[in-house]
Amino acid sequence: MNGKKLAWQGVALLPFIDEDRLKAAMAPYNRSLSEEEQERNSELDHTLFVTSKHTLHSQFLQLTETQATKPPSTWRNEAEALDSTAGNGLSGLVYMDRNGPREPGLHMESPLPSQDAIQNNQTFSVRYIYPSYAPHITHLLPGVIMPQKVLREEDLRSRRHPRSNWRERFEMP
């Protein structure tokens, strides 16, 4: 394998997949998929699950009360910002899941046909959209006062390990 003597040293080289060719080959089969299979085969927003005891649970309940009366096609456009304080710093947008909320305490069918239904569901789900990315430039804030350096020349020399590989990388004042 690639000139190596032992099989575990080799690297399996796989050819790149021609995306356009693959999509063209799959097009006739994609048309025969059910609506649910087509949805699963597409790129969707993420699903966020929290327990009924989580601090975001009350916001999700309020969200479903607001959006449940509106058509599902409008839910994503009317997504609400997460309460980042209640979410322990989690931010982004949420809207009601098209399959309906998975409310705690209710019977929930298993997504796997071979598994039994969940009798006492303790999670709540909504669709989640990542927050928009804004580039961050690291810099000192205006008016910052830098502290005096407290290391002395002797502190930088290792007496216990004279053969240490550590080297000074800056000039001392």
C-alpha positions as CSV (number, residue, x, y, z in Angstrom):
1,M,0.0,0.0,0.0
2,N,1.6,3.2,-1.3
3,G,5.1,1.7,-1.0
4,K,4.7,0.8,2.7
5,K,5.9,-2.6,4.0
6,L,3.1,-3.1,6.5
7,A,-0.6,-2.7,5.7
8,W,-1.3,-0.6,8.8
9,Q,1.3,2.0,7.6
10,G,-0.5,2.6,4.3
11,V,-3.1,5.2,3.6
12,A,-6.1,4.2,1.5
13,L,-6.4,6.7,-1.3
14,L,-10.0,7.1,-2.4
15,P,-11.0,9.0,-5.6
16,F,-13.0,12.2,-5.3
17,I,-16.7,11.9,-6.0
18,D,-17.9,14.0,-8.9
19,E,-20.9,15.7,-7.2
20,D,-22.7,16.7,-10.4
21,R,-22.4,13.1,-11.8
22,L,-23.7,11.6,-8.5
23,K,-26.7,14.0,-8.4
24,A,-27.5,13.2,-12.0
25,A,-27.3,9.5,-11.3
26,M,-29.6,9.8,-8.3
27,A,-32.2,12.1,-9.8
28,P,-34.5,9.4,-11.1
29,Y,-34.5,7.7,-7.7
30,N,-35.0,10.9,-5.8
31,R,-38.3,11.5,-7.6
32,S,-39.6,8.1,-6.3
33,L,-39.0,9.0,-2.7
34,S,-41.9,9.8,-0.4
35,E,-42.3,13.3,0.9
36,E,-40.9,12.3,4.3
37,E,-37.8,10.7,2.6
38,Q,-37.3,13.8,0.5
39,E,-37.4,16.0,3.5
40,R,-34.9,13.8,5.4
41,N,-32.7,13.9,2.3
42,S,-32.6,17.7,2.3
43,E,-30.7,20.2,4.4
44,L,-32.8,21.2,7.3
45,D,-32.4,23.4,10.4
46,H,-31.2,21.7,13.5
47,T,-33.6,20.4,16.2
48,L,-32.9,21.5,19.7
49,F,-34.1,19.3,22.6
50,V,-34.4,20.4,26.2
51,T,-35.9,18.7,29.3
52,S,-39.0,19.9,31.0
53,K,-36.8,21.2,33.8
54,H,-34.6,23.3,31.6
55,T,-34.7,27.1,31.9
56,L,-35.6,27.4,28.2
57,H,-38.6,25.3,28.5
58,S,-41.0,28.2,29.4
59,Q,-39.7,30.2,26.4
60,F,-40.4,27.2,24.1
61,L,-43.9,26.8,25.5
62,Q,-44.7,30.4,24.9
63,L,-43.2,30.1,21.4
64,T,-45.5,27.2,20.5
65,E,-48.6,29.1,21.8
66,T,-47.7,32.0,19.6
67,Q,-46.9,30.0,16.4
68,A,-49.4,27.2,16.7
69,T,-52.2,29.5,15.4
70,K,-50.2,30.5,12.3
71,P,-49.5,28.4,9.2
72,P,-46.3,26.3,9.3
73,S,-44.9,28.1,6.3
74,T,-44.5,31.3,8.4
75,W,-42.8,29.8,11.4
76,R,-39.2,30.0,10.2
77,N,-39.7,33.6,9.1
78,E,-41.0,34.5,12.5
79,A,-38.3,32.7,14.5
80,E,-37.6,34.2,17.9
81,A,-34.2,34.9,19.5
82,L,-33.2,32.5,22.3
83,D,-32.9,33.9,25.8
84,S,-29.2,33.5,26.1
85,T,-29.3,34.0,29.9
86,A,-31.8,31.2,30.3
87,G,-29.8,29.1,27.8
88,N,-26.5,29.5,29.6
89,G,-25.0,31.4,26.8
90,L,-26.7,29.5,23.9
91,S,-27.8,32.0,21.3
92,G,-29.6,31.8,18.0
93,L,-33.1,31.6,16.7
94,V,-35.8,29.1,17.4
95,Y,-39.2,28.3,15.8
96,M,-41.8,25.6,16.2
97,D,-41.0,22.2,14.7
98,R,-43.2,21.3,11.7
99,N,-43.9,17.9,13.3
100,G,-45.3,19.7,16.3
101,P,-43.8,20.2,19.7
102,R,-42.7,17.1,21.5
103,E,-44.2,18.1,24.8
104,P,-43.1,16.5,28.1
105,G,-45.4,13.9,29.6
106,L,-47.0,12.9,26.3
107,H,-46.8,9.7,24.4
108,M,-44.3,9.9,21.5
109,E,-43.9,7.5,18.7
110,S,-40.3,6.2,18.2
111,P,-38.7,7.4,15.0
112,L,-37.3,3.8,14.6
113,P,-40.0,1.3,13.7
114,S,-38.2,-1.5,15.6
115,Q,-38.4,0.4,18.9
116,D,-41.3,0.9,21.3
117,A,-43.0,4.2,21.7
118,I,-41.8,6.5,24.4
119,Q,-44.5,6.5,27.1
120,N,-43.4,9.5,29.3
121,N,-41.5,11.9,27.1
122,Q,-39.6,14.4,29.2
123,T,-38.1,16.5,26.3
124,F,-39.3,19.5,24.3
125,S,-38.1,20.2,20.8
126,V,-38.0,23.2,18.5
127,R,-36.1,24.0,15.3
128,Y,-32.8,25.9,15.9
129,I,-31.0,28.3,13.6
130,Y,-27.4,29.1,14.4
131,P,-26.7,32.8,15.2
132,S,-25.3,34.8,12.3
133,Y,-21.5,35.0,12.3
134,A,-19.8,38.3,12.9
135,P,-16.0,38.4,12.6
136,H,-14.3,39.2,15.9
137,I,-11.2,41.4,16.0
138,T,-9.2,40.9,19.2
139,H,-7.9,44.2,20.6
140,L,-7.5,46.0,23.9
141,L,-10.3,48.2,25.0
142,P,-9.8,51.9,25.0
143,G,-8.4,53.2,28.3
144,V,-7.0,49.9,29.4
145,I,-4.0,50.2,31.8
146,M,-1.5,47.4,31.4
147,P,0.0,46.1,34.7
148,Q,3.7,46.3,35.4
149,K,5.7,43.2,34.7
150,V,6.4,41.3,37.9
151,L,8.9,38.7,36.7
152,R,12.5,39.3,37.5
153,E,15.5,38.2,35.5
154,E,16.2,35.4,38.1
155,D,12.6,34.1,37.7
156,L,13.1,33.4,34.0
157,R,16.2,31.3,34.5
158,S,15.5,27.8,35.6
159,R,17.8,26.8,38.5
160,R,16.2,23.4,39.1
161,H,16.5,22.4,35.4
162,P,19.6,24.0,33.9
163,R,19.2,22.0,30.7
164,S,15.7,23.1,30.1
165,N,14.7,23.8,26.5
166,W,12.8,27.0,27.5
167,R,14.3,30.2,26.0
168,E,13.4,33.8,26.6
169,R,11.4,35.1,23.7
170,F,11.3,38.8,24.7
171,E,13.5,41.5,26.0
172,M,13.4,42.5,29.6
173,P,13.1,46.2,30.4
